[in-house]
Amino acid sequence: MRTCKECGEESELSNFPTYTNTNGQKGLRWKCKPCRNKYNYDRKLRTIYNINRATYDAMHEACGGACETCGAEDALVVDHCHDTGKVRGLLCNSCNVALGHVKDSTALLRNLIKYLEQ
């Protein structure tokens, strides 16, 4: 058993990520996997999207916890413009991937809509 330095919960050793240092020695991290995942996602928010957890939480509340395009209440991801880096909002993974596949092209989306309407 080990106590997480972040949340203070005691859990099995298997709930702690492992690491290998530069000397090849293996060890266990001091944050449990859920705390480590939260830390890594918060770091991603800062480094990739230039927002913090409070901004993400405010966006999540503003959209009612649902995808801004289809309304799905799945886990939401940050959608951003790849050209400018500007954060646009929160989408479900499916909608975010769909935008990526059409390369954010409104012309291509219009053509796809015309195609579907035929």
N, C-alpha and C positions, 0 to 999 in steps of 0.2 A: 504494500500500500504506500501511496505517496500523496502529499498534500500539495495542491496547486498553489503557486505563489500569487496567482492573479485572483481567483475566485474563492480560495480557501477550502474548497471541497476536497475531501479525501477519496481517492479511487484507486482502482487496480493499476499496476504498472503498465499494463497494455493500453491504458487510456492516455499515456504520455508519449509524444513523438520521440523517436531516437535521432541521434546525430552521430557523425563521424568527424573527429577533429583532424587537423593537418598531420598529426602523428599516427593516424589510423586507429586511434582509440575510439571505442563506441561508448555512448552514454545516453541518458534520458534527459530530455528537456524538463524545465521546472514548471511549464504551463501545460495544463491538460489540453487535449486535442480541440475541444470546443473553444477554449480561450485562445489557443494558438491560431485557430481558423479566424476568429474575430479580429485578432491582432493583424493577421496577414491581409484580411479584407480591408481593414481601416487603412493600412499602409497603401494598398492598391488605390483606394479612394483618393488619398493624398497625392501619390506620385503620378498616377495616370490621369485622373479627372480634376485634380486640384480642388477637391472639396473635402470636408471633414465629415465625421459621423453625424454631427448635429444637422448639417446641411442635407445629407441623405435622408435622415429621419424626417426633416421638415418637408422634403419633396414627397416622401412616402405618405405622410399624413395628408398633404395637399391633394394627392391623387386618390385618396381613399384606400390605399393599399392594393389598387388594381392597375393593370396595364393601361397606359394612356391611349392605346389604340383599340384593343379588343376587349378590354375589361376583365381579362383573366386575373384571378387572384393567386397566381403562381408566384414563386420567388421572383422578385423584380431586379433587373439589372440596369445599370446606368447606360443610357444611350447618349452618344456624343457625335459631333461632326468630325470626321477624320481630317478634313482640310483645315478647320479653324481650331479644333479642340474644344469648342464650346459644348457644354452639357445641355442637352435638349430636354431630358426628362427620364422617367423610369418606364421600362417596357418589360413584358415577359420575354423570356429567351427566344421564343419562336418569332415574335414580331421584330426583335432586335436582329436576329439572324436574317430574316426576310429583307430588312432594309440593307443589310450588308451585302446580300446577294445581288441586289439591284444597284449597288454602289450609290445609294442615296439619290438616284436619278428620278426626278419627277416625270421626265419624258418617258422613261422606260416604264414607270408605274402606270402612266396614262395608256401606253401601248398595251400593257398587260390587261388593264381594265377593258379596253376596246376588244381585245381578244376574247376575254371571258364573256362579254356581252353578246358576242356573235352566236 
